[in-house]
């Protein structure tokens, strides 16, 4: 049995006493999840391959936690600092699928108003940027409850569709940046411009797709930005630079982490499995090169997770059939691929992790109580005064070869 790991090739030796193939690997200097490529002879005498995630643990840095959480309040008008206060009670909800609200209890009267920007600082780092939706005073005292949404809701507005060809020619990131500039920071109506916001595009990801939520030339920019996060790994990050708020737009594949339910400080673990595989997508379209011409494009899923337009391909995967619509033929292939990205388990794993923050979108390999390993990602995080962070995993990627083997068994 040959194993390739971290650029080196190893030969595993069979141990008759344990019944396992064994070898010693040279660990990388940097901790993380690494992939091992395994080549072996199966029971049919054929050469087969497999892959396995191996976690390398690095000695953690000792950190001093103050156990205090602060809210910085910035004016929506000019981004000046209005106040910095400690918050004794809060629930931060970051969920890319539901756009959930967060609440903060403030024991002080401030000059904060709806639309002002807040930054929540915990353990020395900013864990949340938000925009205030409502401030409600409770009773006769000085207790106020702030309700906020994640800061990308600054762009929760219906606008006229700009030059969407930029998506194909330059990149999703560039199109979003152009739309923000034209409608939010450098529009012809200077009165409503967000003068203190700078946008930087760090990557360029052209896609053969169109903005999907357009109705009569009008769409919601925030909805499209969220779609780009879910489908194309477009991430929006915020930081203060020279007393201004800087937003960066990046196509980012975060480093995968291994979560071991049995070995790590995890509680409240729940899992529900619901396989839902779309294996054939028929795309109806009405235009070709902006000319009226109706037709149908069909894409089929293969057992190795690739796709084909060949209906008679011997490696076609079995599953559900669906039909969708897109206006332009040029969008048909990408629309079909996006539909097949729903070939996942629904939200099925939730857990609480002691004193560990993992950002939304981080891909993880989670090892369950039964020692099965599933590829998924963090789709929602809830942060409270508790030392436990509450996580929800979304869209567990189906390994079709594993699924087919289970069906044969």
C-alpha positions as CSV (number, residue, x, y, z in Angstrom):
1,X,0.0,0.0,0.0
2,X,1.5,3.3,-1.1
3,X,0.5,6.6,0.6
4,X,1.4,10.1,-0.7
5,X,1.3,12.7,2.1
6,X,2.6,16.3,2.1
7,X,4.8,15.8,-1.0
8,X,6.3,12.5,0.2
9,X,5.6,8.8,-0.7
10,X,5.4,6.1,2.0
11,X,4.9,2.4,2.0
12,X,2.5,1.0,4.6
13,X,3.4,-2.4,6.2
14,X,0.7,-4.9,7.2
15,X,0.7,-5.7,11.0
16,X,-0.7,-9.2,11.6
17,X,-1.2,-8.6,15.3
18,X,-3.3,-5.5,14.8
19,X,-4.8,-6.3,11.4
20,X,-3.9,-2.8,10.1
21,X,-1.5,-1.4,7.7
22,X,0.9,0.9,9.6
23,X,3.6,3.5,8.8
24,X,5.3,6.5,10.3
25,X,4.6,9.9,8.7
26,X,6.7,13.0,8.9
27,X,4.4,15.7,10.2
28,X,4.4,19.2,8.6
29,X,5.6,22.1,10.7
30,X,2.3,23.9,10.4
31,X,-0.9,22.5,12.0
32,X,-4.0,21.9,10.0
33,X,-5.9,19.3,8.0
34,X,-3.8,17.6,5.3
35,X,-5.0,15.1,2.6
36,X,-3.4,11.6,2.2
37,X,-3.7,9.9,-1.2
38,X,-3.8,6.1,-0.7
39,X,-3.2,3.5,-3.4
40,X,-4.0,-0.2,-2.7
41,X,-5.1,-3.5,-4.2
42,X,-8.9,-4.2,-3.6
43,X,-10.6,-7.5,-3.1
44,X,-10.9,-7.9,-6.9
45,X,-7.2,-7.6,-7.4
46,X,-7.5,-4.2,-8.9
47,X,-5.5,-1.0,-8.1
48,X,-7.8,1.4,-6.3
49,X,-7.3,4.8,-4.7
50,X,-8.8,6.6,-1.7
51,X,-8.3,9.9,0.2
52,X,-8.2,10.6,3.9
53,X,-8.0,13.8,5.9
54,X,-5.3,13.8,8.6
55,X,-5.3,16.5,11.2
56,X,-1.9,17.8,12.4
57,X,-2.2,19.5,15.8
58,X,0.0,22.4,16.6
59,X,0.8,23.5,20.1
60,X,-1.7,26.3,20.9
61,X,-0.6,29.8,21.8
62,X,-1.4,30.7,25.4
63,X,-4.0,33.5,25.4
64,X,-5.2,35.7,28.2
65,X,-9.0,36.2,28.1
66,X,-10.4,39.3,29.7
67,X,-13.9,37.8,29.6
68,X,-15.3,41.2,28.6
69,X,-17.2,42.2,25.5
70,X,-17.3,45.8,24.1
71,X,-19.5,47.5,21.6
72,X,-18.0,50.3,19.5
73,X,-20.7,52.7,18.0
74,X,-19.9,54.6,14.8
75,X,-22.0,57.3,13.2
76,X,-23.7,56.4,9.9
77,X,-23.2,60.0,8.8
78,X,-19.4,60.3,9.0
79,X,-18.2,57.1,10.8
80,X,-17.1,59.1,13.8
81,X,-17.0,57.2,17.1
82,X,-20.1,57.9,19.2
83,X,-19.3,55.6,22.2
84,X,-17.5,52.5,23.4
85,X,-19.4,50.5,26.1
86,X,-19.2,47.1,27.7
87,X,-22.2,44.9,27.0
88,X,-23.3,42.5,29.7
89,X,-25.8,40.5,27.7
90,X,-26.0,39.7,24.0
91,X,-26.9,37.2,21.3
92,X,-25.0,37.5,18.1
93,X,-26.6,35.5,15.2
94,X,-24.6,35.2,12.0
95,X,-26.5,33.0,9.5
96,X,-25.9,33.4,5.8
97,X,-29.1,31.6,4.9
98,X,-31.7,33.4,7.2
99,X,-30.1,36.9,7.6
100,X,-30.9,36.6,11.3
101,X,-30.9,39.6,13.7
102,X,-28.6,40.0,16.8
103,X,-29.5,41.6,20.1
104,X,-27.4,43.5,22.6
105,X,-28.4,44.8,26.1
106,X,-26.8,48.2,26.9
107,X,-26.9,49.6,30.4
108,X,-26.2,53.2,29.4
109,X,-27.9,55.9,27.4
110,X,-25.9,56.7,24.2
111,X,-26.3,58.8,21.1
112,X,-26.7,55.7,18.9
113,X,-29.5,55.8,16.3
114,X,-30.9,53.4,13.7
115,X,-28.5,52.8,10.8
116,X,-25.4,53.5,13.0
117,X,-22.6,51.0,12.6
118,X,-21.5,48.8,15.5
119,X,-18.4,46.6,16.0
120,X,-18.4,43.9,18.8
121,X,-15.0,43.3,20.3
122,X,-14.5,40.0,22.2
123,X,-11.2,38.6,23.5
124,X,-9.2,41.3,21.8
125,X,-10.7,40.8,18.3
126,X,-13.7,42.0,16.4
127,X,-16.2,39.2,16.0
128,X,-19.1,41.1,14.5
129,X,-19.9,44.1,12.4
130,X,-23.5,45.2,12.3
131,X,-25.9,48.0,11.5
132,X,-28.5,49.0,14.1
133,X,-32.1,48.4,13.2
134,X,-33.8,49.4,16.4
135,X,-33.1,50.6,19.9
136,X,-35.8,49.9,22.5
137,X,-35.8,51.2,26.1
138,X,-37.1,48.8,28.7
139,X,-38.9,50.0,31.9
140,X,-37.9,53.0,34.0
141,X,-34.2,52.3,34.2
142,X,-31.4,52.7,31.8
143,X,-31.7,49.3,30.1
144,X,-31.7,49.4,26.3
145,X,-32.0,46.6,23.8
146,X,-30.2,47.1,20.5
147,X,-31.3,45.0,17.5
148,X,-28.9,44.8,14.6
149,X,-28.2,42.9,11.4
150,X,-24.9,42.0,9.8
151,X,-23.2,44.9,8.2
152,X,-23.7,43.7,4.6
153,X,-27.3,44.8,5.1
154,X,-26.0,48.3,4.2
155,X,-26.7,47.1,0.7
156,X,-30.1,45.7,1.3
157,X,-31.7,47.9,-1.3
158,X,-33.5,47.3,-4.7
159,X,-31.4,49.0,-7.4
160,X,-31.3,49.1,-11.2
161,X,-29.1,46.4,-12.7
162,X,-25.8,47.7,-14.0
163,X,-23.4,46.1,-16.5
164,X,-23.8,42.5,-15.7
165,X,-21.4,41.5,-18.5
166,X,-18.6,42.3,-15.9
167,X,-19.5,39.0,-14.2
168,X,-18.4,37.1,-17.3
169,X,-15.6,39.2,-18.5
170,X,-13.9,40.4,-15.3
171,X,-15.4,38.8,-12.2
172,X,-18.2,38.6,-9.6
173,X,-16.2,40.7,-7.2
174,X,-15.7,43.5,-9.7
175,X,-19.4,43.6,-10.6
176,X,-20.4,43.9,-6.9
177,X,-17.8,46.6,-6.4
178,X,-19.1,48.5,-9.4
179,X,-22.7,48.3,-8.1
180,X,-21.7,49.5,-4.7
181,X,-19.8,52.4,-6.2
182,X,-22.7,53.4,-8.6
183,X,-25.4,53.2,-6.0
184,X,-24.0,53.6,-2.5
185,X,-20.6,55.4,-2.4
186,X,-20.3,57.5,-5.6
187,X,-23.8,57.8,-6.9
188,X,-25.0,61.0,-8.6
189,X,-27.1,61.7,-5.5
190,X,-24.2,62.8,-3.2
191,X,-26.7,63.3,-0.3
192,X,-27.2,59.6,0.2
193,X,-23.6,58.4,-0.5
194,X,-21.7,56.5,2.2
195,X,-18.6,58.7,2.1
196,X,-16.6,56.8,4.7
197,X,-16.7,53.4,3.0
198,X,-13.9,52.1,0.7
199,X,-14.2,48.9,-1.3
200,X,-11.2,46.8,-2.5
201,X,-11.4,43.9,-4.9
202,X,-8.7,41.3,-4.0
203,X,-9.6,38.5,-6.5
204,X,-11.3,38.3,-9.9
205,X,-13.7,35.3,-10.5
206,X,-15.4,35.4,-14.0
207,X,-18.5,33.2,-14.1
208,X,-20.8,32.2,-17.0
209,X,-23.8,33.3,-15.1
210,X,-26.2,36.2,-14.7
211,X,-27.7,38.0,-11.7
212,X,-30.5,35.7,-10.9
213,X,-32.9,37.8,-8.8
214,X,-33.7,40.4,-11.4
215,X,-37.3,41.5,-12.0
216,X,-37.9,44.1,-14.8
217,X,-34.3,45.3,-14.5
218,X,-34.4,45.7,-10.7
219,X,-32.8,43.5,-8.1
220,X,-31.7,43.5,-4.4
221,X,-27.9,43.8,-4.2
222,X,-27.7,42.2,-0.7
223,X,-29.5,39.1,-1.9
224,X,-27.1,38.7,-4.8
225,X,-24.1,39.2,-2.6
226,X,-25.4,36.4,-0.3
227,X,-25.9,34.2,-3.3
228,X,-22.3,34.8,-4.3
229,X,-21.1,33.7,-0.9
230,X,-23.2,30.5,-0.9
231,X,-22.4,29.5,-4.5
232,X,-19.0,30.9,-5.3
233,X,-17.2,31.5,-2.0
234,X,-17.2,35.3,-2.2
235,X,-16.4,36.7,1.2
236,X,-16.8,40.3,2.5
237,X,-14.4,41.4,5.2
238,X,-14.3,44.7,7.1
239,X,-11.6,46.6,8.9
240,X,-10.8,50.2,10.0
241,X,-8.1,51.9,8.0
242,X,-7.2,55.6,8.5
243,X,-10.5,56.2,10.4
244,X,-12.5,54.8,7.5
245,X,-14.2,51.5,7.0
246,X,-12.6,49.3,4.4
247,X,-14.5,46.5,2.8
248,X,-12.6,43.8,0.9
249,X,-14.2,41.4,-1.6
250,X,-12.4,38.1,-2.0
251,X,-13.0,34.6,-3.5
252,X,-11.8,32.7,-0.5
253,X,-11.5,29.0,0.2
254,X,-10.7,28.9,4.0
255,X,-8.5,26.1,5.4
256,X,-10.4,23.0,6.3
257,X,-10.6,22.1,10.0
258,X,-11.2,18.7,11.5
259,X,-13.9,18.6,14.3
260,X,-13.8,15.4,16.4
261,X,-17.0,15.1,18.4
262,X,-15.5,12.6,20.7
263,X,-12.2,14.2,21.4
264,X,-12.9,17.9,21.5
265,X,-14.9,20.0,24.1
266,X,-18.3,19.7,22.3
267,X,-21.8,19.5,23.7
268,X,-25.3,19.6,22.4
269,X,-24.4,17.5,19.4
270,X,-27.3,16.6,17.1
271,X,-27.4,15.1,13.6
272,X,-30.1,14.4,11.1
273,X,-29.4,12.8,7.7
274,X,-31.5,13.5,4.7
275,X,-30.0,12.7,1.3
276,X,-31.4,14.6,-1.6
277,X,-29.5,14.1,-4.9
278,X,-30.4,15.9,-8.1
279,X,-29.0,13.8,-11.0
280,X,-30.5,15.4,-14.0
281,X,-31.3,19.1,-14.7
282,X,-33.2,20.3,-17.7
283,X,-32.7,24.1,-18.3
284,X,-35.3,25.9,-20.5
285,X,-34.1,29.1,-22.1
286,X,-35.7,31.7,-24.4
287,X,-32.7,33.6,-25.9
288,X,-29.4,32.8,-27.6
289,X,-27.0,35.7,-27.9
290,X,-29.9,38.1,-26.9
291,X,-32.0,36.8,-29.8
292,X,-35.3,35.1,-29.2
293,X,-34.7,31.4,-29.6
294,X,-36.3,28.9,-27.2
295,X,-34.6,25.7,-26.4
296,X,-33.6,23.2,-23.7
297,X,-30.2,22.3,-22.2
298,X,-29.7,19.1,-20.1
299,X,-26.9,18.2,-17.7
300,X,-26.4,14.8,-16.1
301,X,-24.6,13.9,-12.9
302,X,-21.9,11.2,-12.9
303,X,-21.0,9.0,-10.0
304,X,-17.6,10.7,-9.6
305,X,-19.4,14.1,-9.0
306,X,-18.5,15.4,-12.5
307,X,-21.2,16.2,-15.1
308,X,-21.9,15.3,-18.7
309,X,-24.3,16.2,-21.4
310,X,-24.3,12.6,-22.7
311,X,-27.6,10.9,-21.7
312,X,-26.1,7.5,-22.4
313,X,-23.0,7.9,-20.3
314,X,-22.4,4.6,-18.5
315,X,-21.3,6.4,-15.3
316,X,-24.5,8.4,-14.8
317,X,-25.6,8.7,-11.2
318,X,-29.1,7.9,-10.1
319,X,-31.2,10.6,-8.4
320,X,-33.9,13.2,-8.7
321,X,-34.8,15.0,-11.9
322,X,-35.7,18.7,-12.1
323,X,-36.4,21.4,-14.6
324,X,-35.5,25.1,-14.2
325,X,-35.6,28.3,-16.3
326,X,-33.0,30.8,-17.3
327,X,-33.5,33.5,-19.9
328,X,-30.2,33.2,-21.7
329,X,-28.7,30.0,-23.2
330,X,-25.2,31.2,-22.2
331,X,-26.3,30.9,-18.5
332,X,-27.7,27.3,-18.9
333,X,-24.6,25.3,-18.0
334,X,-23.8,27.4,-14.9
335,X,-27.5,27.4,-13.8
336,X,-27.5,23.6,-14.0
337,X,-24.3,23.3,-12.1
338,X,-25.6,25.7,-9.4
339,X,-28.7,23.5,-9.1
340,X,-26.6,20.4,-8.6
341,X,-24.9,22.1,-5.7
342,X,-28.1,21.4,-3.8
343,X,-26.9,17.7,-3.9
344,X,-26.2,17.9,-0.2
345,X,-27.7,16.9,3.0
346,X,-29.9,19.5,4.5
347,X,-28.8,21.2,7.7
348,X,-28.2,18.2,9.8
349,X,-25.4,18.8,12.4
350,X,-25.5,21.3,15.2
351,X,-23.1,21.5,18.2
352,X,-21.7,23.8,20.9
353,X,-17.9,24.2,21.0
354,X,-16.2,25.4,24.2
355,X,-14.4,28.7,23.9
356,X,-13.6,28.3,20.2
357,X,-14.7,30.7,17.4
358,X,-14.9,29.4,13.9
359,X,-15.9,31.9,11.2
360,X,-18.9,31.3,8.9
361,X,-18.0,29.6,5.7
362,X,-15.1,27.6,7.2
363,X,-15.1,24.2,5.6
364,X,-14.8,21.4,8.1
365,X,-14.5,17.6,8.2
366,X,-16.6,16.5,11.1
367,X,-16.0,13.1,12.8
368,X,-19.2,11.9,14.3
369,X,-19.8,9.8,17.4
370,X,-19.8,6.7,15.1
371,X,-16.4,7.8,13.7
372,X,-17.9,8.6,10.3
373,X,-16.3,11.7,8.7
374,X,-18.4,14.2,6.6
375,X,-17.4,17.2,4.7
376,X,-19.4,20.3,5.5
377,X,-19.0,23.9,6.4
378,X,-20.1,26.4,9.2
379,X,-23.3,28.0,7.9
380,X,-24.4,29.8,11.1
381,X,-22.8,30.9,14.4
382,X,-24.5,32.1,17.6
383,X,-22.4,33.9,20.2
384,X,-23.7,34.7,23.7
385,X,-22.2,35.4,27.1
386,X,-21.7,31.6,27.5
387,X,-18.3,30.2,26.8
388,X,-19.8,27.9,24.3
389,X,-20.2,29.0,20.6
390,X,-23.2,27.5,18.9
391,X,-22.7,26.2,15.4
392,X,-24.8,24.9,12.6
393,X,-23.4,23.0,9.6
394,X,-24.9,23.4,6.2
395,X,-24.8,21.5,2.9
396,X,-22.8,18.4,3.8
397,X,-21.2,17.4,0.5
398,X,-22.4,14.0,-0.6
399,X,-19.6,11.6,-1.6
400,X,-21.4,9.8,-4.4
401,X,-19.1,6.8,-4.5
402,X,-19.8,6.3,-0.8
403,X,-23.5,6.7,-1.4
404,X,-23.4,4.1,-4.2
405,X,-21.4,1.6,-2.1
406,X,-24.0,2.0,0.8
407,X,-26.8,1.3,-1.7
408,X,-25.0,-1.9,-2.9
409,X,-24.7,-3.1,0.6
